[in-house]
Protein backbone atom coordinates (compact mmCIF):
# COMPACT_ATOMS: atom_id res chain seq x y z
CA UNK A 1 0.00 0.00 0.00
CA UNK A 2 1.39 3.39 -0.95
CA UNK A 3 1.31 6.81 0.74
CA UNK A 4 -2.13 8.07 1.65
CA UNK A 5 -3.59 4.59 2.00
CA UNK A 6 -3.74 3.88 -1.71
CA UNK A 7 -3.29 0.42 -3.10
CA UNK A 8 -0.55 0.20 -5.68
CA UNK A 9 -1.90 -0.39 -9.14
CA UNK A 10 0.63 -2.12 -11.33
CA UNK A 11 -1.11 -0.73 -14.40
CA UNK A 12 -0.71 2.84 -13.16
CA UNK A 13 1.81 4.74 -15.35
CA UNK A 14 5.12 5.29 -13.57
CA UNK A 15 7.48 8.24 -13.55
CA UNK A 16 10.86 8.96 -11.97
CA UNK A 17 11.10 11.56 -9.22
CA UNK A 18 13.96 13.97 -9.92
CA UNK A 19 14.61 14.41 -6.19
CA UNK A 20 14.69 10.82 -4.98
CA UNK A 21 15.52 9.02 -8.22
CA UNK A 22 12.77 6.52 -7.44
CA UNK A 23 10.34 5.28 -10.08
CA UNK A 24 6.80 5.10 -8.77
CA UNK A 25 3.17 5.38 -9.95
CA UNK A 26 2.53 8.95 -11.03
CA UNK A 27 -0.45 9.10 -8.68
CA UNK A 28 2.05 9.84 -5.94
CA UNK A 29 3.96 12.52 -7.84
CA UNK A 30 3.42 16.12 -8.91
CA UNK A 31 3.96 17.09 -12.55
CA UNK A 32 5.76 20.30 -13.44
CA UNK A 33 6.40 21.98 -16.77
CA UNK A 34 8.66 24.86 -17.77
CA UNK A 35 6.77 28.03 -18.65
CA UNK A 36 7.58 30.47 -21.45
CA UNK A 37 9.77 32.57 -19.14
CA UNK A 38 11.75 29.57 -17.90
CA UNK A 39 9.75 29.35 -14.69
CA UNK A 40 8.83 26.06 -13.04
CA UNK A 41 5.04 25.69 -13.16
CA UNK A 42 3.08 23.06 -11.17
CA UNK A 43 0.71 21.16 -13.45
CA UNK A 44 -1.66 19.74 -10.86
CA UNK A 45 -4.27 18.75 -13.45
CA UNK A 46 -1.56 17.21 -15.67
CA UNK A 47 -2.90 18.95 -18.75
CA UNK A 48 -0.34 21.65 -19.55
CA UNK A 49 1.72 21.24 -22.72
CA UNK A 50 5.40 20.51 -22.53
CA UNK A 51 7.69 17.84 -21.20
CA UNK A 52 6.73 16.81 -17.71
CA UNK A 53 9.15 16.90 -14.79
CA UNK A 54 8.00 14.80 -11.85
CA UNK A 55 8.61 15.16 -8.12
CA UNK A 56 7.18 13.02 -5.32
CA UNK A 57 4.27 14.57 -3.45
CA UNK A 58 6.52 15.09 -0.48
CA UNK A 59 7.64 18.41 0.99
CA UNK A 60 11.21 17.27 1.59
CA UNK A 61 11.51 16.07 -2.01
CA UNK A 62 10.16 19.36 -3.38
CA UNK A 63 12.41 21.45 -1.16
CA UNK A 64 15.42 19.38 -2.24
CA UNK A 65 14.52 19.75 -5.93
CA UNK A 66 14.45 23.55 -5.52
CA UNK A 67 17.54 23.86 -3.30
CA UNK A 68 19.74 21.58 -5.42
CA UNK A 69 18.73 23.02 -8.80
CA UNK A 70 17.31 19.68 -9.90
CA UNK A 71 14.66 21.26 -12.12
CA UNK A 72 17.39 22.86 -14.22
CA UNK A 73 19.22 19.57 -14.43
CA UNK A 74 16.05 17.74 -15.52
CA UNK A 75 15.18 20.43 -18.06
CA UNK A 76 18.80 20.59 -19.31
CA UNK A 77 18.67 24.36 -19.18
CA UNK A 78 18.62 27.05 -16.51
CA UNK A 79 15.11 27.48 -15.07
CA UNK A 80 13.62 29.41 -12.19
CA UNK A 81 11.95 27.57 -9.32
CA UNK A 82 10.26 29.73 -6.67
CA UNK A 83 11.78 29.27 -3.19
CA UNK A 84 8.28 28.68 -1.81
CA UNK A 85 7.34 26.20 -4.54
CA UNK A 86 6.39 23.53 -1.99
CA UNK A 87 3.98 25.96 -0.30
CA UNK A 88 2.41 26.85 -3.64
CA UNK A 89 1.93 23.20 -4.55
CA UNK A 90 0.48 22.36 -1.14
CA UNK A 91 -2.00 25.24 -1.36
CA UNK A 92 -2.99 24.24 -4.88
CA UNK A 93 -3.58 20.58 -3.98
CA UNK A 94 -5.58 21.63 -0.91
CA UNK A 95 -7.81 23.84 -3.08
CA UNK A 96 -8.37 21.01 -5.52
CA UNK A 97 -9.29 18.65 -2.71
CA UNK A 98 -11.71 21.11 -1.10
CA UNK A 99 -13.38 21.74 -4.46
CA UNK A 100 -13.72 18.02 -5.23
CA UNK A 101 -15.33 17.29 -1.85
CA UNK A 102 -17.69 20.22 -2.43
CA UNK A 103 -18.73 18.81 -5.79
CA UNK A 104 -19.24 15.39 -4.21
CA UNK A 105 -21.46 16.99 -1.57
CA UNK A 106 -23.55 18.75 -4.22
CA UNK A 107 -24.07 15.43 -5.99
CA UNK A 108 -25.28 13.78 -2.79
CA UNK A 109 -22.17 11.63 -2.31
CA UNK A 110 -20.75 13.36 0.76
CA UNK A 111 -22.04 14.12 4.26
CA UNK A 112 -20.65 15.95 7.28
CA UNK A 113 -21.25 15.78 11.01
CA UNK A 114 -20.57 13.02 13.52
CA UNK A 115 -24.02 11.39 13.50
CA UNK A 116 -24.47 11.44 9.72
CA UNK A 117 -20.98 10.08 9.14
CA UNK A 118 -21.46 7.40 11.78
CA UNK A 119 -24.72 6.41 10.08
CA UNK A 120 -23.04 6.06 6.68
CA UNK A 121 -20.27 3.98 8.22
CA UNK A 122 -22.74 1.70 9.99
CA UNK A 123 -24.76 1.25 6.79
CA UNK A 124 -21.67 0.53 4.70
CA UNK A 125 -22.33 3.55 2.48
CA UNK A 126 -19.05 5.32 3.22
CA UNK A 127 -15.99 4.70 1.07
CA UNK A 128 -13.83 7.48 2.52
CA UNK A 129 -13.71 8.91 6.04
CA UNK A 130 -12.36 12.44 6.28
CA UNK A 131 -11.43 13.95 9.63
CA UNK A 132 -9.94 17.35 10.41
CA UNK A 133 -6.26 17.33 11.31
CA UNK A 134 -6.94 19.78 14.16
CA UNK A 135 -9.97 17.97 15.55
CA UNK A 136 -10.04 16.19 18.91
CA UNK A 137 -8.37 12.77 18.78
CA UNK A 138 -10.88 11.53 21.30
CA UNK A 139 -13.81 12.48 19.11
CA UNK A 140 -12.20 11.22 15.92
CA UNK A 141 -11.34 7.91 17.54
CA UNK A 142 -15.04 7.11 17.95
CA UNK A 143 -15.36 6.56 14.19
CA UNK A 144 -13.68 3.94 12.06
CA UNK A 145 -12.19 3.50 8.61
CA UNK A 146 -14.73 2.06 6.13
CA UNK A 147 -14.18 -1.60 5.36
CA UNK A 148 -12.07 -1.69 2.22
CA UNK A 149 -12.06 2.10 2.21
CA UNK A 150 -9.79 4.99 3.14
CA UNK A 151 -9.16 7.45 5.98
CA UNK A 152 -7.60 10.87 5.50
CA UNK A 153 -6.77 13.55 8.03
CA UNK A 154 -4.90 16.07 5.91
CA UNK A 155 -7.42 18.95 5.88
CA UNK A 156 -8.04 21.37 8.73
CA UNK A 157 -11.51 21.86 10.17
CA UNK A 158 -11.88 25.18 8.35
CA UNK A 159 -10.76 23.68 5.04
CA UNK A 160 -13.13 20.74 5.43
CA UNK A 161 -15.81 23.22 6.39
CA UNK A 162 -15.36 25.07 3.11
CA UNK A 163 -16.27 21.88 1.28
CA UNK A 164 -19.59 21.68 3.12
CA UNK A 165 -20.44 25.38 3.24
CA UNK A 166 -19.79 25.65 6.98
CA UNK A 167 -17.31 27.45 9.20
CA UNK A 168 -15.72 24.20 10.27
CA UNK A 169 -16.26 20.46 9.96
CA UNK A 170 -14.48 17.70 11.88
CA UNK A 171 -16.02 14.57 10.31
CA UNK A 172 -16.97 13.92 6.70
CA UNK A 173 -17.66 10.86 4.58
CA UNK A 174 -17.88 10.11 0.86
CA UNK A 175 -19.74 7.32 -0.88
CA UNK A 176 -18.17 5.26 -3.64
CA UNK A 177 -18.34 6.43 -7.23
CA UNK A 178 -18.49 9.88 -8.72
CA UNK A 179 -15.54 12.02 -7.70
CA UNK A 180 -14.43 9.82 -4.81
CA UNK A 181 -11.45 8.31 -6.64
CA UNK A 182 -10.20 11.81 -7.44
CA UNK A 183 -10.64 12.80 -3.80
CA UNK A 184 -8.53 9.79 -2.76
CA UNK A 185 -5.83 10.78 -5.25
CA UNK A 186 -5.59 14.42 -4.12
CA UNK A 187 -5.92 13.55 -0.43
CA UNK A 188 -3.03 11.12 -0.80
CA UNK A 189 -0.90 13.83 -2.36
CA UNK A 190 -1.83 16.38 0.29
CA UNK A 191 -1.03 13.87 3.02
CA UNK A 192 2.48 13.57 1.62
CA UNK A 193 2.92 17.33 1.25
CA UNK A 194 1.77 18.02 4.80
CA UNK A 195 3.57 15.08 6.34
CA UNK A 196 0.51 13.75 8.16
CA UNK A 197 0.57 10.21 9.48
CA UNK A 198 -2.38 8.96 7.50
CA UNK A 199 -4.41 7.24 10.07
CA UNK A 200 -3.75 7.15 13.77
CA UNK A 201 -7.02 8.73 14.85
CA UNK A 202 -9.64 6.50 13.26
CA UNK A 203 -10.37 3.16 14.86
CA UNK A 204 -9.76 0.10 12.73
CA UNK A 205 -7.66 1.89 10.17
CA UNK A 206 -6.25 -0.46 7.57
N, C-alpha and C positions, 0 to 999 in steps of 0.2 A: 504494500500500500504506500502511496506516495504522499508528499506534503499536502496538508489540508484534508486528509482522510479520503483521498481519491484512489480508486483502484487503478493500477497501471493497465493500460490498454496497449497490447503489443502492436495493434494496428495503427495506433496514434503516430502521426509523423514525428520524427525526432530531429532535434537541432543541437548544435554544440554551443554551450555557453562560453563566451569569450573570456569570462573572469575565472571560471573554475576549470575549463577545458573538458568538462563532462558532457557527454551526449545523453540527452533525456527527452521524453515526450514534450512537445512544444507547449502543451497545456500548462506546464510549470515554468515557462519562460516568458519574458517580455520582448516583443519585437521592436526594434528601432530602425529608422532609416535616416539618411543624411539629406537635410533640406537644401534648398537652392543656395543658401548662404553658408554652407558647410557646417550647419548646426545639427546636433544630434536631436532627433525628434522621436518621442515615444509613439509607437503605432499600436495603441491598445486594442483597436478593432481589427488589426492586421489586414488593412485594406489599402494603405498608402503605397504608391508606386515606388519602385527602387529596390535595390538589393537589401534584404533584411539582415540585421545584426542582432543576435540573440543573447540575452543575459537572464540568468535565473531570477525568478521572482523572489529575491532575497536582498535585504538592504545591504548586507556586507558585500555581496557580489557586485551590486550596483556601485557602491562607494569605491570599491577596488577598481572597477572598470574606469571610473572617472579619474581617480587619483593616479593610476598607472598609465593613463593615455591609451588604454586598450581599444577604445573606439577608433582612434586614428590608425592603430596597427591593423585592426580588422578591415577598415575602409581603404587602407593602403594610401592614405593621404591625410594631411593635417585637418582635423575637424574640431569643432568647439562643443564641448559637453558642459552644460551648466553645473556649477558646484553643488547645487541643490537638486540635481536630477532625481535622486531617490525620493525626495519629498514630493516633487512634481508627479512622479509616477504613482506614488502611494495615494496622493489626493485624487488623481485621475481614476485609479482602480476603485477607490472608495465611492466616487460619484457614480461610476458605472454600476456598482453593486447596489447602491441605494436606489437607483433608477429601475433596475431590473426587479428588485423586490416590490417596488411601487407598482410596476406594471403587472406583476403576478397578483398583487392584492386587488387591483382593478378588474382582473379577470376571474376573481373568486378563488384563486389558488393559494392565498396566503391569509393567515389570521394572526392577530396579536392579542396579548393578555394571557395571564397565567391559566385561567379556567378554560378559555377557548383552546389554547395550545394543549393543555392537558387532555381535553376532550378528543382532539384530533389524534393525539398519541395513543390514547386508549382505544380508539376506533380503528387504528391502523391507517388513518388517512394521511398522516404526516410522512413526508420523505426527508425533509430537512428541518432540524431544530436550530433556530438562531437565538443566541442569548447575548446580551450586552456585555462587553468586556469589563465595564465598570459597575455591573450589577452585583448584588449580594451573592456570595458563593452559597450561602445557606439556602436562599430562595431558589437559585439556579439548580442546586443539587436535588431539588424535589422533583425535577423532570428528568427524562431519560432520552437517550439517543434512539430514534426510530429503528426498529429491526431492519437491517439491511440498508439503513439510511445514513445520514451524515449529521454531524454537529459542528457548528462554527460559532466562535466567540470573538470575531475580529472587529466588529462594529461597536461603537459606543452607544449608549442609550439614546443620545440625541440624534445620532446618525440613523439608528434603527427607527427612531420616531419619525424622521423625515419620510421614510418609506411608507409609513402608515398614517401620515397626516396628523401626527401628534407631537407634543413637546418631547416626550421620551417614551421609549418602549424597552422593556427588559427581555420579554419572551416573544418569539415569533415562530411560526411554522409554515412550511410550504408543502403543498401536495405534489405528487409526481406529475410529470408532463409539463407542457407549456414551456415556460422560461426557466424551470427549475434546474436543468442541466447547466444553463448559462450562469445561474446564481452559484452553483457548486464550483464552476470553473473560476469565476472572479473571486469568490470567497476564499478559495484555496490560494490564489495569488496574493490576496490581501493578507492572509494569515502569514505567508512567508515574508512579506514586506514589513509587517508590523512585529514579527517575531513572537506571535502568540503561540503558546502551547495548545494546539488544537484539541482540547477536550478534557480538561481535568475537572470541570464543574459538573457536567451532566452525568447522571448515574447510568451505568451500563454502557458507557461509550465503547465503541468497537475500535 
